[in-house]
């Protein structure tokens, strides 16, 4: 593992392992995000991205358009202004 990602016992401590790969850690972190006014939009975005990943191919373009309008566009209902321009840029090609 990369330096800084394990403790003495070899226990994985990375964000991905604790908050994405571990079901209870993921649940608790999502509840934390959704329970905070400051981070609620980030929690909603995470949920919507997971739903998008399960979309049928035919639904993806419309779903992506809704995601961009809601989360990536200034003035959107849950604009995530903390995201970089590169993270919110539409795909090219």
C-alpha positions in Angstrom: 0.0 0.0 0.0 1.2 3.6 -0.6 2.8 5.3 2.4 0.4 6.8 4.9 -2.4 4.3 4.0 -1.8 1.7 6.7 -1.2 1.7 10.5 1.2 -0.5 12.4 -1.2 -3.4 12.3 -1.4 -3.3 8.6 -5.0 -2.0 8.9 -6.1 -0.1 5.8 -6.9 3.5 6.6 -7.5 5.1 3.2 -10.7 7.1 2.6 -11.6 4.7 -0.3 -11.3 1.7 1.9 -13.1 3.2 4.9 -15.9 5.2 3.3 -16.4 3.6 -0.1 -15.4 -0.1 0.1 -16.7 -0.9 3.6 -20.5 -1.0 3.8 -20.8 0.3 7.3 -18.2 3.0 6.8 -20.0 4.1 3.6 -23.4 4.2 5.3 -22.1 6.3 8.2 -20.2 8.7 5.9 -23.2 9.1 3.7 -25.4 9.8 6.7 -22.8 12.4 7.9 -22.9 14.2 4.5 -26.7 14.1 4.2 -27.1 15.3 7.8 -25.0 18.4 7.3 -26.4 21.5 5.5 -22.8 22.2 4.3 -22.3 18.8 2.8 -25.8 17.6 1.9 -25.3 18.5 -1.8 -22.2 16.3 -1.9 -24.2 13.4 -0.4 -26.9 13.8 -2.9 -24.4 14.0 -5.8 -22.8 10.8 -4.6 -26.2 9.0 -4.5 -27.1 10.3 -8.0 -23.7 9.3 -9.5 -24.3 5.8 -8.1 -27.8 5.8 -9.7 -26.3 7.0 -13.0 -23.8 4.2 -13.0 -26.8 1.7 -12.9 -28.7 3.5 -15.8 -29.4 1.8 -19.0 -27.3 3.1 -21.9 -30.4 4.8 -23.5 -31.0 6.8 -20.3 -27.5 8.0 -19.7 -27.5 11.1 -21.8 -30.6 12.5 -20.2 -29.5 11.5 -16.7 -26.1 13.2 -17.3 -27.8 16.4 -18.4 -29.9 16.4 -15.2 -26.8 15.8 -13.1 -25.0 18.7 -14.7 -27.9 21.1 -14.3 -28.5 20.1 -10.7 -25.0 19.8 -9.3 -22.5 21.4 -11.7 -24.2 24.5 -12.9 -24.0 27.7 -10.8 -27.6 28.4 -9.7 -28.5 24.7 -9.9 -30.7 23.4 -7.1 -27.7 21.7 -5.4 -24.7 23.3 -7.0 -21.5 21.7 -5.8 -19.2 24.8 -6.1 -16.3 22.9 -4.4 -15.8 20.8 -7.5 -13.0 21.8 -9.9 -13.7 22.9 -13.4 -12.1 19.8 -14.7 -14.4 17.6 -12.6 -17.5 19.3 -13.9 -16.5 19.7 -17.6 -18.7 17.8 -20.1 -16.9 14.8 -21.6 -15.2 15.5 -25.0 -15.2 13.2 -28.0 
